[in-house]
Amino acid sequence: MLLKTFRWSFAVTALGLALGVWYGGWTAFGVIAILAVLEISLSFDNAVVNAGILKKMSVFWQKIFLTVGVLIAVFGMRLAFPVVIVAVTAKKNPIDAVDLALTDKDRYQQLVTDAHPAIAAFGGMFLLMIFLDFIFEDRDIKWLAWLERPLARLGKVDMLSVCIALIVLLITSFTFAAHAHQHGGTHADKAQTVLVSGIAGLITYMIVGGLSGFFEDRLEAEEERERESDRSAVVLAGQAAFFMFLYLEVLDASFSFDGVIGAFAITNDIVLMALGLGIGAMYVRSLTVYLVRQGTLDDYVYLEHGAHYAIGALAVILMVTIQYQINEVITGLVGVVLIAWSFWSSVRRNRALAETEGEAEPVDAARVP
């Protein structure tokens, strides 16, 4: 099962490392390996959250996620995305942006770094909305009950998550503007960039997530009533799966922002970045499918909670990095620690349930005449 699920990841790893040696020798080999590990460590929480969504989808759409989705993740976000950033921010056509990435790597890195506030605001708001909607929902299973119970009660207030997200965005944009003004920057332009990008991230979440939820709810309603024909149910299922797939891709894009930006701390060579981050993205994809097929989220019920708390932490970190620099190691460790904590809590819960059931069996047997 493990080998079958990860076989494409292993194949891409071998191919990517071989291409790296051919492109830049053993130094490039090392850089690619480091970037792959960086991407996996930063995106492990992404895999857990993806698994929670992917388990609702059919085997067909899981395969689409592993094929078309990988192409979007590897070539779209890890290769084309940094080029698009430069093309937009530097007002260059895509061909010139690619030429700049290959011939003037320092200038290319600077342009991507300059675009970081807009990237972080978009991704930070999208991830923050995911976290807020999760913690404000009343759930049967609660991990940190002392925190989640009062938050679930607050969640009954309509549009609370949107209001909080907008407040966070306003505070971030105005403090960033003040910081830019103190350092001689054009604070008005900077504040507007952060605001517009953050609002775009919020709108993207509401549109994609809203459409996904809408079709999913309609599908469940149709299945319960069983009034429609089989064909309409299949079409509706396809619509729901498509928007859930689209939601997954936007989610992956938001998670990849910190990986792409963090990669510049290791190299400014776009080819090595694409190879290293692409390998990491493949493992995140395979890990997502593995979690679904093994039923890991059902066995370790707090994992999804830990992943969403990691999302909240990443959202905050992205918003903070608009103004301050935070080491990527810290970003990765926060997510790993939260997920490891939730996993251990799940193990303890399973042990406690097993002990309770074991104690109950002799009592039940004694009652049998």
Secondary structure, 3 states (H helix, E strand, C coil): CHHHHHHHHHHHHHHHHHHHHHHHHHHHHHHHHHHHHHHHHHHHHHHHHHHHHHCCCCHHHHHHHHHHHHHHHHHHHHHHHHHHHHHHHCCCCHHHHHHHHHHCHHHHHHHHHHCHHHHHHHHHHHHHHHHHHHHCCCCCCCCCHHHHHHHHHHCCCCCHHHHHHHHHHHHHHHHHHHHHHHCCCCHHHHHHHHHHHHHHHHHHHHHHHHHHHHHHHHHHHHHHHCCCCHHHHHHHHHHHHHHHHHHHHHHHHHHHHHHHHHHCCCCCCHHHHHHHHHHHHHHHHHHHHHHHHHCHHHHCCCHHHHHHHHHHHHHHHHHHCCCCCCCHHHHHHHHHHHHHHHHHHHHHHHHHHHHHHHHHHHHHHHCCC
